[in-house]
Amino acid sequence: MPKILFDFHIMTFVIKNDMGELKILQYLLRKLIATQKTVLDFEEACVYLNVSQSYMYKKTACQEIKFYRRGEKGKLYFRKQDLDEYALNEFVN
C-alpha cells in the first residue's frame, strides 16, 4: 500500500518505492535550500525555477536569464531576485 510522505505547498506526494521516496526528498530539500538563499548556483537555480538544466543552459546562452560567473570558465551563479524577475516576465505573460 502506498504511503503519503509529504505535504509541501498543497502538493501531496504518494510514494510507491524507496528510490522514488529518496529522489523526492532530495528535490524538496534542494527546493527548500534554494528558497532560503539569495545567490544560487546552476543546479539550485534550476530547482528554484522548476526547469530542466537544458532549458536553463539555453536561456543563459542567449542571455535571457541574468547570471554571474567567477572567472572566464567558472561556475554560474544567479541572484534569486533576477530569477524572480525572469519568472514573472516569462511565465506570467
URKAQUI-V502872 format. One record per residue. N is the residue number from 0. NEAR is the number of other C-alpha atoms within 8 Angstrom. D_LAST is the distance of its C-alpha to the last C-alpha in Angstrom with 2 decimals. Layout:
BEGIN
n->N near->NEAR d_last->D_LAST
n->N near->NEAR d_last->D_LAST
END
This chain:
BEGIN
n->0 near->3 d_last->41.91
n->1 near->6 d_last->38.38
n->2 near->7 d_last->37.87
n->3 near->8 d_last->34.89
n->4 near->9 d_last->34.21
n->5 near->7 d_last->31.42
n->6 near->8 d_last->29.10
n->7 near->6 d_last->26.15
n->8 near->4 d_last->23.28
n->9 near->5 d_last->24.23
n->10 near->6 d_last->24.43
n->11 near->9 d_last->27.98
n->12 near->8 d_last->29.16
n->13 near->9 d_last->32.24
n->14 near->11 d_last->34.32
n->15 near->9 d_last->36.67
n->16 near->6 d_last->38.34
n->17 near->7 d_last->38.91
n->18 near->6 d_last->36.95
n->19 near->9 d_last->33.73
n->20 near->11 d_last->34.46
n->21 near->8 d_last->34.85
n->22 near->8 d_last->31.60
n->23 near->8 d_last->29.59
n->24 near->8 d_last->31.48
n->25 near->8 d_last->30.85
n->26 near->9 d_last->27.09
n->27 near->8 d_last->27.10
n->28 near->8 d_last->29.29
n->29 near->10 d_last->27.08
n->30 near->11 d_last->24.03
n->31 near->8 d_last->26.23
n->32 near->8 d_last->27.57
n->33 near->12 d_last->24.21
n->34 near->8 d_last->23.05
n->35 near->6 d_last->26.31
n->36 near->8 d_last->26.26
n->37 near->8 d_last->24.72
n->38 near->8 d_last->25.18
n->39 near->13 d_last->24.47
n->40 near->10 d_last->25.96
n->41 near->10 d_last->24.28
n->42 near->8 d_last->24.93
n->43 near->11 d_last->23.96
n->44 near->13 d_last->20.58
n->45 near->12 d_last->20.01
n->46 near->12 d_last->21.11
n->47 near->10 d_last->19.10
n->48 near->8 d_last->15.74
n->49 near->6 d_last->17.28
n->50 near->9 d_last->17.03
n->51 near->7 d_last->20.05
n->52 near->8 d_last->22.12
n->53 near->6 d_last->21.71
n->54 near->8 d_last->17.91
n->55 near->10 d_last->18.55
n->56 near->8 d_last->21.33
n->57 near->8 d_last->19.24
n->58 near->10 d_last->16.60
n->59 near->11 d_last->19.53
n->60 near->7 d_last->21.57
n->61 near->6 d_last->19.20
n->62 near->7 d_last->18.62
n->63 near->7 d_last->14.84
n->64 near->9 d_last->15.78
n->65 near->9 d_last->18.46
n->66 near->9 d_last->21.70
n->67 near->7 d_last->25.35
n->68 near->10 d_last->28.41
n->69 near->8 d_last->31.96
n->70 near->5 d_last->34.15
n->71 near->5 d_last->33.49
n->72 near->6 d_last->33.07
n->73 near->7 d_last->32.37
n->74 near->8 d_last->30.06
n->75 near->10 d_last->26.37
n->76 near->11 d_last->25.21
n->77 near->14 d_last->21.89
n->78 near->10 d_last->21.48
n->79 near->11 d_last->19.66
n->80 near->7 d_last->18.15
n->81 near->10 d_last->16.65
n->82 near->13 d_last->15.26
n->83 near->8 d_last->13.74
n->84 near->8 d_last->12.07
n->85 near->9 d_last->10.83
n->86 near->10 d_last->9.61
n->87 near->9 d_last->7.77
n->88 near->8 d_last->6.07
n->89 near->7 d_last->6.03
n->90 near->6 d_last->5.78
n->91 near->6 d_last->3.82
n->92 near->5 d_last->0.00
END
